[in-house]
Amino acid sequence: MILMRVVGARPQFMQEIAFRHEVDIRGYREILVHTGQHYDEKMSQIFFDDLGIPRPDINIGVGSGSHGHQTGRMLGSLDDIIEEYRPDVLVVDGDTNSTLAGALAAAKMHVPLVHVEAGLRSFDRRMPEEVNRVIADHLANLLCAPTPTAVRNLSQEGLSDHVVLTGDLMYDCFMHFRDQADSTAISRCGVADTDFLLATVHRAENTDNPERFAEIISGLMSLPLPVIIPAHPRIRGQLERITKTLIGRDNLIIIDPVGYLQMLALEQQAKCILTDSGGVQREAFFAGKPSIILRDTTEWREQIDSGWSYLSGASASAISLAYESVCGCDMPTQPQIYGDGKAAAKVLTAIEEFLR
């Protein structure tokens, strides 16, 4: 069997580790296509180098651009790549522009499409990610859902056929690497273990709106502990300009993006994690840390319902109140939301059974 997998962003690089391991065990061939959506070395190559992910067979190198321009350039290249390699199945995961391009290319070239992380819904169509994941689900021939809620979402949209509950590939990756966490970044920041907070902000709805972004940063500056922020290159300058205009505690520690093993250490040792990233939100849960979600909605509803994540939006006062709630009470018993750490095996078995 020849599988083609289209990746382009950090969570997809992480999930490739578990997926590729299972592909190799079963003796299949994988064609790994990197769209170049995350093209900066600190956001892309660092993960391949850090974790030993096999080098992509093809790098489209799409680079920056609007959603439409990025997706269009990916789609044009993927048509030619699919024609050349003629895979038995094409696998996409998540909700990025790379996901959308891979799904559209597979559908137009009549290649069976597998969507990993199927069925997630924030129910906010203003988010480009929501549009991407809905389209991918409705084009897919096999839907690999990470949680029971995702399975129910698909059923409500009439997509019950070819749905498999697999668990979360990101959890596979966390379980494999958690004991290899690298505390170098924490040491460089000069903070005591567990005596700091971790924050990530990257979504366009937060960073492209100056008022909203400033409100989030103001909220972070109001917190009583140092806040380490690995900053995406796209927002580093913007972030530094905003901090100079706001009145608050000088508690923000802005650092370059870190590799996965250093991020694991930050997540496992932080007292609390504040993020607008779906991947970091889940990793906080895996690490047994409460998280504050710097968004108005989230597709990972189970964490909200279980009391392990709090939706604050972009309000500085709401961020402060959410932090007080997190630190002012004992956390509830942690439910098993994301499976048993064997999602990759379940995904490959589902593909085998589907193709049979």
Secondary structure, 3 states (H helix, E strand, C coil): CEEEEEECCHHHHHHHHHHHHHHHHCCCEEEEEECCCCCCCCCCHHHHHHHCCCCCCEECCCCCCCHHHHHHHHHHHHHHHHHHHCCCEEEEECCCHHHHHHHHHHHHCCCCEEEECCCCCCCCCCCHHHHHHHHHHHHCCEEEECCHHHHHHHHHCCCCCCEEECCCHHHHHHHHHHHHCCCHHHHHHCCCCCCCEEEECCCHHHHCCHHHHHHHHHHHHCCCCCEEEECCCCCHHHHHHHHHHCCCCCCEEEECCCCHHHHHHHHHHCCCEEECCHHHHHHHHHCCCCEEECCCCCCCHHHHHHCCEEECCCCHHHHHHHHHHHHCCCCCCCCCCCCCCCHHHHHHHHHHHHHC
